[in-house]
C-alpha cells in the first residue's frame, strides 16, 4: 500500500509564505535604503527643501503650519550640515562608546502617539565633513502605504562634545528662530 505524505502541502505553504516574507522584507529594505541614500544626496547638494519634502507632515496642517514646519526642518538640516558637516555614507564605523545626537522630527509627540505604530529605522555609518565619523539615524513611518521620514538624528561620539562646533550648535539651538527639535533617542 502506498503511503501518502500529508505534510508536503503544509511544508510548501510555509516555504512559500517564508519566501514571500523574505521578498517583502528585501523590498522594504531596498525601499528604505533608497530613501535614506536619496536624503543623504539631497544634503550633499544643499537641497534642503527636497530633503524636507521626504518628511511626513500631518494632513491636518494648514498651509501656514505646513510651511512653518517644513522651514523649521530645512533650517535644522542646514544648521546641522553647516556645523557638523555633510554626511557621506561609509562602509562601517565601529564605536561602542556613548553617542550624542541632535535631530529633527516632523510633527510633534502628541501627533505621533496617536499615529501609526508601524515604523522602521536605518542607522547609517557616515563621515561628517566637519567632525568626522558618526551615525545618521533615519526613522521612517508608513503612512497610507508610503514610507516617509519621521525623524533624523545626527550622532557623534561623545568624546567630541567639547568641540567648539558642538558649543556653537548648542548656542544656535537656544535661539528661537533656529531651535531644532532636540533628540533624546538612543541610536
N, C-alpha and C positions, 0 to 999 in steps of 0.2 A: 504494500500500500504506500502510495506516495505521500510524503509529509509536506504540508504547506506551511510557509512561514508568514504568519500574520503580522510580524514585526517590521517587515520590509517597508510597507507603505508608511507606517508611522515614522520610521527612520528617515525615509526620503522626504517626508513632510517637514521633519525637524531640520534636516540638512538644507532643504530649500528655504525654510524660514531663517536659519542662521546665515545662509548666503545672502538673502535679501537684507537682513540686518547689517551685515558687514558691508554690503554695497551701499546701503543708505548712510552708514557711518562714514564710509570713504567719500561719498559725495558731499556729506555735510562738512567733513574735514577739509575737503578741497575748496568748497564754497567759502568757508570761514578763513581759510588760508589766503584765498584770492582777495577777499575783502580786507584782510589785515595788510597784505602787501600793497594793495591799492591805497589804503590810508597812509602807509609809510611813504609811498611815492608822492602823494599829494603834499606831505610835509616837506619832502626833499626839494620839491619845486615851489615851495612857498604858496601852495594852492590851498590856503586855509579855508576859504569858502567851500571848496569842493570837499575837503576833509570834514568840515562841519555838516555838510549835507548827508554824510553817511550816518550821522547820529539819528536816533529816534526822538521825535518831538510829539507830545500829546496832540491828538486831533482836536481836542477842546481848546487849544490855544487860539487866541485871536491873532490877526496878522501882526499886530504890535507886539504881543507876547512872543510870537514865533521869531520875529526879527531880533528882539532883545535877547532871547535865549541863544539864537544862532550867533549873534555878535559876541556874546559872552564866551561861547565855546571857541570861536575864531580867535578872540583876544587871548584866551588862556593858552591855546595851542601856539600862537605866535610868541607869547611870553616864554613858554617852556622851551621852544626851539631856539629862541634868542639867547637864553641864559644857559640851559642845559646842553643844547645843541640838537642838531637834526639827527634822528636815529637812522643808523644803517644796520640792516639785519646781518648778523654774523652766524657762523655755524654753531658755535657753542660758547658758553661762558659759565664756568662752574664757580659758584660762590655760595658758601654756607653761612655767611655772617648775616647780620641784620641789614635789612633794606629800608631805605627811606623813600617814600613815594609821594608824589604830588599828582593830582589827577583832576579830570573834569568829567562830569556826568550830565547827560541831558535829563530834563525834568527834575523832580525833587523826590525826597524819600517817601512822602505820603503817596505820590503817584505810583512809585514802584512797588509799594506794599500792596496796592490794590491791583496791580497789573500782573500779567502772566509770570509764572514762576519758571517758564522754560527759557533757560539761558545757557550759554556756553562761553568759555573764555579761552583765549590763546595767550600764552606768555612767550614773547619773542626775545631771544638774547640779541642785544644790539650794542653798537658802539656809538655813543653820543659824540658829535663833532667837537664839543667843548669840554666835556667832563669825563669822557672815556666810557668804559664798558658798564653796562647796566641791563635793565629789562624794560620792555614795553608790554604792559598787560592790557589786553583789549577784551572787554566783556560784550558779548552780543546778546540781543533779545530777539525772540521770534514773535513778530507782530504780523498777523494776517498772512501767514505763510512766507514772510520775508524776514531775513536776518538783517538787523540794523544794529549799529553801535549803541550800547547803553552807556559805557564809560571807558575811559582810557587813563592808565596810570603810567607815569614815567618813574621808574625805580632805579635807584642808585645805591651802591654800597654805603652804609652809614659812616664809613671812615672818611668820606669827603664832605660831611655835613658842615664842617667848619670852614670850608672853602668860601672865598669871597663871593663866588657866583651864587652859592646857596643862600648866603646872607642877603644878597640882592633880591633873590627870589622871594625870600621871607618879607622883605620890605615892600616889594611890589604887591605881594599877597595881601598886605594890610590896607592898601589903597582901595577905596570903594569902587572906582571905575575899572580896576583890573583884577579885582578879587576873584580868583578861580575857586572852584569847589575843592576843599582840602580832602585828601584821601586818608582814611584810617584803615583801609583794607590791607590784608596781608597778601603779598604776591606769592 
